[in-house]
């Protein structure tokens, strides 16, 4: 039974507890308080929010980050399948999402479209300078997932083409197939002409090097297609990836993009170990398990972490 | 508001209008898909719908078939057909035919079904042959509903024809895909405004057409009908369609 006085006391008590909680929150959130023990938000109970693109391979990597952190008793929250950079980069900057698997070359081009960096290391160091305040990248992985131009085996053999520079000597007209944005990208038809002196037509196919693109290549409606280098279909369909001696494409390694507030030593340490172990072959294999064996990102991530036995 | 102005500026920019990838040409492709697909769908669905409506046989099949086809996701159909037919205009055209058949089929048989049975009996009683009953009674009286079916088919196809660009089929969707991918939102919005305007214009034309095709006898009868209604039901000539009022 509550009397009026008891009710009053209860209320006072609630307010007091609320105030203490609120003040505690202020203390741990104090931006000046960086010297205290190792903890940011994550170590003190706030879960790290991990995001991923709406791209199956990216989601697998995000799931690997999540399970690796969980294995080290760091709480995570998954916010996967967030469409494009326009949508998720602002969320990362604001801290709604804190950790995101990214690709060095493409991310650098997003922030600095005029960049001249080409090699893996150049791109990585240029990227560190190009990121806005509040964002940083951890170590990049050896695994790459970048644009690449591919032809069929028959085309490669009958025209003696194994590199983009060989294309200039091909006499039949060439058509390049890929997403429509490729037409205006620096490595698109204009880049091919400027770098290798190759003139190509362009046919937009909007499935990012998926089955429609492969079919168009087999039907010879296009002779050259843009497929991400970690796509298992390149090997499965027996395609030949043309070499890029002049560096038309930016190297694009898998890299964890993280909000500075969430980049505690514990988190960075775990994710850097994961990155160091993620090789190019591994990434193709992970993608293949998703594409060909229809495994879930959850299972694929678990199996890979067991295989590399980091934790 | 600024973005909207950017979209309109994109439409008005002569650089975006002419040439094989200007919006004049893309708009033409959008219209070609729309009328091509609806025409092919009408060739299939109108005779079928009339057959079902006239005989009353196979009605259940027609209803469930047209309902089921409506549930098909267009993008899925497009990709599936694209894998079989290759990139280009064939797969989108066929997809839009599949999209346009159900409303036309429904309009055709519903038009026949809506004709009062007593009207048809009367037509037979005055000695009309079966084909005269169809040509002189059922077709004209069912026309408003058929046009209604065509109208919704056209509306669906003109809006969905933007998907054609996914498999390199051109039309206004090409601007939308390219605009989203390159963050050129003026282009995306400009093309969207064009699609919307095109849909509204076609909708207006069909609404007018639908009014015009109501047989004169039916309209005249209704206009004259100013007396108080008796409580008994009387034989009436069909049911005029008052859609859009």
Contacts between the chains, C-beta under 8 A, distances in Angstrom:
chain1	res1	chain2	res2	distance
A	86	B	183	6.3
A	177	B	87	7.8
A	177	B	168	7.7
A	179	B	177	7.8
A	179	B	181	6.0
A	180	B	165	7.4
A	180	B	174	6.7
A	180	B	177	5.0
A	180	B	178	4.0
A	180	B	181	5.8
A	180	B	182	7.9
A	181	B	178	6.6
A	181	B	181	3.5
A	181	B	182	4.8
A	183	B	178	7.3
A	184	B	178	7.8
A	184	B	182	5.6
A	203	B	87	6.8
A	203	B	168	5.0
A	204	B	165	6.7
A	204	B	168	5.6
A	204	B	174	6.7
A	204	B	177	7.0
A	204	B	178	7.2
A	205	B	87	5.7
A	205	B	166	7.8
A	205	B	167	6.5
A	205	B	168	5.2
A	206	B	165	6.6
A	206	B	166	4.4
A	206	B	167	7.6
A	206	B	177	5.3
A	207	B	79	7.3
A	207	B	166	7.1
A	211	B	79	7.5
A	211	B	83	5.8
A	212	B	79	6.4
A	212	B	82	5.1
A	212	B	83	6.5
A	212	B	87	6.3
A	212	B	166	7.8
A	212	B	167	5.8
A	215	B	82	7.2
A	215	B	83	5.4
A	215	B	86	6.2
A	215	B	87	7.4
A	216	B	86	6.3
A	216	B	87	4.6
A	216	B	168	7.4
A	219	B	86	4.6
A	219	B	87	7.8
A	221	B	86	5.8
A	221	B	87	5.6
A	221	B	88	7.1
A	222	B	87	7.9
